[in-house]
């Protein structure tokens, strides 16, 4: 009685429940035996099913489904369990489609049985079809490993797309279409719907698990004999229960699960002298392998690819496909790194050289030795003004610029004699730096001409260098013969202590009376008629007609003493000796008979004049482009010489500005140009300027000339300063000229 009542109550409760609570999304399909049609028909009975409750009619977000309930793993991601449930409902055995809750597990099941085809993005050429199990996800480990995160069943295929019914798609069962060639589509499990399972065969297998137990018997519950590492290659001699393979292990017989193995081969990587070998890759017997993008490392070398032998050519690079069905060892191939070593001559020649250095090998620097007159190379530095770091070899391993380090050396200079239109010039003479040379008494010859002496250029009227003169500049020098036409009607009678020179042009006869050093002219007569001359003259020039003449001169030795005519030049003045020198050598005179004006500024015209007198450039003729100078000016012939010799230029195209004062740096530039004109500027560097606190105020165009002037002791500065832009005084000009000629 009580039992009947309870039964009635239960039936009444059931009758009161809404219709379809248990019937919702029921599989109503009757299997036909066609596996493809049956699994798809079952799947479509579930279209619209939503997670959240077992009946699938209430949307939720808890992974609660009847498929998880059926699998025994509810409240978990359920796309793979949906595929397994559909296969089970369609009567498809697990030897055709495995029962799986993990997408990776299901995909690897197909891969390990040779029943998997990669999609186009991963190099596959397979054309999918209805009933294929499509796995989605991404590649890792350079395309050799694959992480599947979703799965579905293909129900239709067209030219470019696959159409899939899938579970756990936006938390429900629904249809979705995908392009065949997108990266999200990994590939397809291809079930054998004919009912025959993919049988495992004895052969060579590669383990795909990170560690795989070797069992004593072909069951999971049997004892473990040990573990095989990922990528181990084993020979299976017998297959039991479809999934167990018999192997030899440590002298015993063992069994491994073939679900964690693939019939295939290993690709191992040998770094061939490097380090960080890539992980061994496993090639399935059923698919190509993508060569890893992982690179080994080797100090001083660049990795170029993989070869099948240690010293072979590159055969494989990252991303290439390995298609052979055999295990292989690939050897890293290396290219030795090279470095560019730039040698900067740092003022020498050739200016630069570029060398290539191999890693680990010393590079010889002895084949690239620049030269710098007056210096010897003592090594190379990584900084422009540094100390020597390398001498004969560079053994570093990097791109680098090395700067020559120079040390002052004793040079050998040459005095060369140019016959300047004549013949048989004297042989060139050499002397060592710091020494001096006496000008030869040998003379060239020229038909119809008289040799008058030597000059610094080939186009001057008067000789300024004579036999017996001493030359002590640290620079090579070329002297040019000075010629005058033969004058049989002219008789020259010089006394002791001086000389008489002549210059003969077509219609002009010039005579120059020149006292030797420490002498002065005391008497001059033309055709026995005395000429009145002021005292203390060292030079006197006369122009005569071309008739018959006799010129007589006498000279007085004054021992270097002079009678100072200037009331504004005291004997204790720092410039006294310089004014004496310039006056006695007729380089500078006073502004009048009794005043020198030592503190007055030197004008451009005055400096050209004293430089012309120093050189003996009187008598030069020609034209000038300057509108502010006249042929009547005292400096005109000297300006012609200086301008045409590129010693001085104008302040503009048509102005010379003769009365403009000259600065100390301008004076040095003009004097330096004069030395270059003569070829006696020698060797020097701008290190001589660093001791002066105002060296940065030197104009860029004057820096080289100022460095030469300081190095040559032509200019010395004042209180540690060069004062380059101050106007030069007449006293300073006298000192500079004396320093220059001493």
Secondary structure in CASP SS format (residue, H / E / C, confidence):
PFRMAT SS
TARGET T0000
AUTHOR 0000-0000-0000
METHOD secondary structure of the structure
MODEL  1
X C 1.00
X H 1.00
X H 1.00
X H 1.00
X H 1.00
X H 1.00
X H 1.00
X H 1.00
X H 1.00
X H 1.00
X H 1.00
X H 1.00
X H 1.00
X H 1.00
X H 1.00
X H 1.00
X C 1.00
X C 1.00
X C 1.00
X C 1.00
X C 1.00
X C 1.00
X C 1.00
X C 1.00
X C 1.00
X C 1.00
X C 1.00
X C 1.00
X C 1.00
X C 1.00
X C 1.00
X C 1.00
X C 1.00
X C 1.00
X H 1.00
X H 1.00
X H 1.00
X H 1.00
X H 1.00
X H 1.00
X H 1.00
X H 1.00
X H 1.00
X H 1.00
X C 1.00
X C 1.00
X C 1.00
X C 1.00
X C 1.00
X E 1.00
X C 1.00
X C 1.00
X C 1.00
X C 1.00
X C 1.00
X C 1.00
X C 1.00
X C 1.00
X C 1.00
X C 1.00
X C 1.00
X C 1.00
X C 1.00
X C 1.00
X C 1.00
X H 1.00
X H 1.00
X H 1.00
X H 1.00
X H 1.00
X H 1.00
X C 1.00
X C 1.00
X C 1.00
X C 1.00
X C 1.00
X C 1.00
X C 1.00
X H 1.00
X H 1.00
X H 1.00
X H 1.00
X H 1.00
X H 1.00
X H 1.00
X H 1.00
X H 1.00
X H 1.00
X H 1.00
X C 1.00
X C 1.00
X C 1.00
X C 1.00
X C 1.00
X C 1.00
X C 1.00
X C 1.00
X C 1.00
X C 1.00
X C 1.00
X C 1.00
X C 1.00
X H 1.00
X H 1.00
X H 1.00
X H 1.00
X H 1.00
X H 1.00
X H 1.00
X H 1.00
X H 1.00
X H 1.00
X C 1.00
X C 1.00
X C 1.00
X E 1.00
X E 1.00
X E 1.00
X C 1.00
X H 1.00
X H 1.00
X H 1.00
X C 1.00
X C 1.00
X C 1.00
X C 1.00
X C 1.00
X C 1.00
X C 1.00
X C 1.00
X C 1.00
X C 1.00
X E 1.00
X E 1.00
X E 1.00
X E 1.00
X E 1.00
X E 1.00
X E 1.00
X E 1.00
X C 1.00
X C 1.00
X C 1.00
X C 1.00
X E 1.00
X E 1.00
X E 1.00
X E 1.00
X E 1.00
X E 1.00
X E 1.00
X E 1.00
X E 1.00
X E 1.00
X E 1.00
X E 1.00
X E 1.00
X C 1.00
X C 1.00
X C 1.00
X E 1.00
X E 1.00
X E 1.00
X E 1.00
X E 1.00
X E 1.00
X E 1.00
X E 1.00
X E 1.00
X C 1.00
X C 1.00
X E 1.00
X E 1.00
X E 1.00
X E 1.00
X E 1.00
X E 1.00
X E 1.00
X E 1.00
X C 1.00
X C 1.00
X C 1.00
X C 1.00
X C 1.00
X E 1.00
X E 1.00
X E 1.00
X E 1.00
X E 1.00
X C 1.00
X C 1.00
X C 1.00
X C 1.00
X C 1.00
X C 1.00
X C 1.00
X C 1.00
X C 1.00
X C 1.00
X C 1.00
X C 1.00
X C 1.00
X E 1.00
X E 1.00
X E 1.00
X E 1.00
X E 1.00
X C 1.00
X C 1.00
X C 1.00
X E 1.00
X E 1.00
X E 1.00
X E 1.00
X E 1.00
X C 1.00
X C 1.00
X C 1.00
X C 1.00
X C 1.00
X C 1.00
X C 1.00
X C 1.00
X E 1.00
X E 1.00
X E 1.00
X E 1.00
X E 1.00
X E 1.00
X C 1.00
X C 1.00
X C 1.00
X E 1.00
X E 1.00
X E 1.00
X E 1.00
X C 1.00
X E 1.00
X E 1.00
X E 1.00
X C 1.00
X C 1.00
X C 1.00
X E 1.00
X E 1.00
X E 1.00
X E 1.00
X E 1.00
X E 1.00
X C 1.00
X C 1.00
X E 1.00
X E 1.00
X E 1.00
X E 1.00
X E 1.00
X E 1.00
X H 1.00
X H 1.00
X H 1.00
X E 1.00
X E 1.00
X E 1.00
X E 1.00
X E 1.00
X E 1.00
X E 1.00
X E 1.00
X E 1.00
X E 1.00
X C 1.00
X C 1.00
X C 1.00
X C 1.00
X E 1.00
X C 1.00
X C 1.00
X C 1.00
X C 1.00
X C 1.00
X E 1.00
X E 1.00
X E 1.00
X E 1.00
X C 1.00
X C 1.00
X C 1.00
X C 1.00
X E 1.00
X E 1.00
X C 1.00
X C 1.00
X C 1.00
X C 1.00
X C 1.00
X C 1.00
X E 1.00
X C 1.00
X C 1.00
X C 1.00
X E 1.00
X E 1.00
X E 1.00
X E 1.00
X E 1.00
X E 1.00
X E 1.00
X C 1.00
X C 1.00
X C 1.00
X C 1.00
X C 1.00
X C 1.00
X C 1.00
X C 1.00
X E 1.00
X C 1.00
X C 1.00
X C 1.00
X C 1.00
X E 1.00
X E 1.00
X C 1.00
X C 1.00
X C 1.00
X C 1.00
X C 1.00
X E 1.00
X E 1.00
X E 1.00
X E 1.00
X E 1.00
X E 1.00
X E 1.00
X E 1.00
X E 1.00
X C 1.00
X E 1.00
X E 1.00
X E 1.00
X E 1.00
X E 1.00
X E 1.00
X E 1.00
X C 1.00
X C 1.00
X C 1.00
X C 1.00
X E 1.00
X C 1.00
X C 1.00
X E 1.00
X E 1.00
X E 1.00
X E 1.00
X E 1.00
X E 1.00
X E 1.00
X C 1.00
X C 1.00
X C 1.00
X C 1.00
X E 1.00
X E 1.00
X C 1.00
X C 1.00
X C 1.00
X C 1.00
X C 1.00
X C 1.00
X E 1.00
X C 1.00
X C 1.00
X C 1.00
X E 1.00
X E 1.00
X E 1.00
X E 1.00
X E 1.00
X E 1.00
X E 1.00
X C 1.00
X C 1.00
X C 1.00
X C 1.00
X C 1.00
X C 1.00
X C 1.00
X C 1.00
X E 1.00
X C 1.00
X C 1.00
X E 1.00
X E 1.00
X C 1.00
X C 1.00
X C 1.00
X C 1.00
X C 1.00
X E 1.00
X E 1.00
X E 1.00
X E 1.00
X E 1.00
X E 1.00
X E 1.00
X E 1.00
X E 1.00
X C 1.00
X C 1.00
X C 1.00
X E 1.00
X E 1.00
X E 1.00
X E 1.00
X E 1.00
X E 1.00
X E 1.00
X C 1.00
X C 1.00
X C 1.00
X C 1.00
X E 1.00
X C 1.00
X C 1.00
X C 1.00
X C 1.00
X C 1.00
X E 1.00
X E 1.00
X E 1.00
X E 1.00
X C 1.00
X C 1.00
X C 1.00
X C 1.00
X E 1.00
X E 1.00
X C 1.00
X C 1.00
X C 1.00
X C 1.00
X C 1.00
X C 1.00
X E 1.00
X C 1.00
X C 1.00
X C 1.00
X E 1.00
X E 1.00
X E 1.00
X E 1.00
X E 1.00
X E 1.00
X E 1.00
X C 1.00
X C 1.00
X C 1.00
X C 1.00
X C 1.00
X C 1.00
X C 1.00
X C 1.00
X C 1.00
X E 1.00
X C 1.00
X C 1.00
X C 1.00
X C 1.00
X E 1.00
X E 1.00
X C 1.00
X C 1.00
X C 1.00
X C 1.00
X C 1.00
X E 1.00
X E 1.00
X E 1.00
X E 1.00
X E 1.00
X E 1.00
X E 1.00
X E 1.00
X E 1.00
X C 1.00
X C 1.00
X C 1.00
X C 1.00
X E 1.00
X E 1.00
X E 1.00
X E 1.00
X E 1.00
X C 1.00
X C 1.00
X C 1.00
X E 1.00
X E 1.00
X E 1.00
X E 1.00
X E 1.00
X E 1.00
X E 1.00
X C 1.00
X C 1.00
X C 1.00
X C 1.00
X E 1.00
X E 1.00
X E 1.00
X E 1.00
X E 1.00
X E 1.00
X E 1.00
X C 1.00
X C 1.00
X C 1.00
X E 1.00
X E 1.00
X E 1.00
X E 1.00
X E 1.00
X E 1.00
X E 1.00
X E 1.00
X C 1.00
X C 1.00
X E 1.00
X E 1.00
X C 1.00
X C 1.00
X C 1.00
X C 1.00
X C 1.00
X C 1.00
X E 1.00
X C 1.00
X E 1.00
X E 1.00
X E 1.00
X E 1.00
X E 1.00
X E 1.00
X C 1.00
X C 1.00
X C 1.00
X C 1.00
X E 1.00
X E 1.00
X E 1.00
X E 1.00
X E 1.00
X E 1.00
X E 1.00
X E 1.00
X E 1.00
X C 1.00
X C 1.00
X C 1.00
X C 1.00
X C 1.00
X C 1.00
X C 1.00
X C 1.00
X C 1.00
X C 1.00
X C 1.00
X C 1.00
X C 1.00
X C 1.00
X C 1.00
X C 1.00
X C 1.00
X C 1.00
X H 1.00
X H 1.00
X H 1.00
X H 1.00
X H 1.00
X H 1.00
X H 1.00
X H 1.00
X H 1.00
X C 1.00
X C 1.00
X C 1.00
X C 1.00
X C 1.00
X C 1.00
X C 1.00
X C 1.00
X C 1.00
X C 1.00
X C 1.00
X C 1.00
X C 1.00
X C 1.00
X C 1.00
X C 1.00
X E 1.00
X C 1.00
X E 1.00
X H 1.00
X H 1.00
X H 1.00
X H 1.00
X H 1.00
X H 1.00
X H 1.00
X H 1.00
X H 1.00
X H 1.00
X H 1.00
X H 1.00
X C 1.00
X C 1.00
X C 1.00
X C 1.00
X C 1.00
X C 1.00
X C 1.00
X C 1.00
X C 1.00
X C 1.00
X C 1.00
X C 1.00
X C 1.00
X C 1.00
X C 1.00
X C 1.00
X C 1.00
X C 1.00
X C 1.00
X C 1.00
X H 1.00
X H 1.00
X H 1.00
X H 1.00
X H 1.00
X H 1.00
X H 1.00
X H 1.00
X H 1.00
X C 1.00
X C 1.00
X C 1.00
X C 1.00
X C 1.00
X C 1.00
X C 1.00
X C 1.00
X C 1.00
X C 1.00
X C 1.00
X C 1.00
X C 1.00
X C 1.00
X C 1.00
X C 1.00
X E 1.00
X C 1.00
X E 1.00
X H 1.00
X H 1.00
X H 1.00
X H 1.00
X H 1.00
X H 1.00
X H 1.00
X H 1.00
X H 1.00
X H 1.00
X H 1.00
X H 1.00
X H 1.00
X H 1.00
X H 1.00
X C 1.00
X C 1.00
X C 1.00
X C 1.00
X C 1.00
X C 1.00
X C 1.00
X H 1.00
X H 1.00
X H 1.00
X H 1.00
X C 1.00
X C 1.00
X C 1.00
X C 1.00
X C 1.00
X H 1.00
X H 1.00
X H 1.00
X C 1.00
X C 1.00
X H 1.00
X H 1.00
X H 1.00
X H 1.00
X H 1.00
X H 1.00
X H 1.00
X H 1.00
X H 1.00
X H 1.00
X H 1.00
X H 1.00
X C 1.00
X C 1.00
X C 1.00
X C 1.00
X C 1.00
X C 1.00
X E 1.00
X C 1.00
X C 1.00
X E 1.00
X C 1.00
X C 1.00
X C 1.00
X C 1.00
X C 1.00
X E 1.00
X C 1.00
X E 1.00
X H 1.00
X H 1.00
X H 1.00
X H 1.00
X H 1.00
X H 1.00
X H 1.00
X H 1.00
X H 1.00
X H 1.00
X H 1.00
X H 1.00
X C 1.00
END
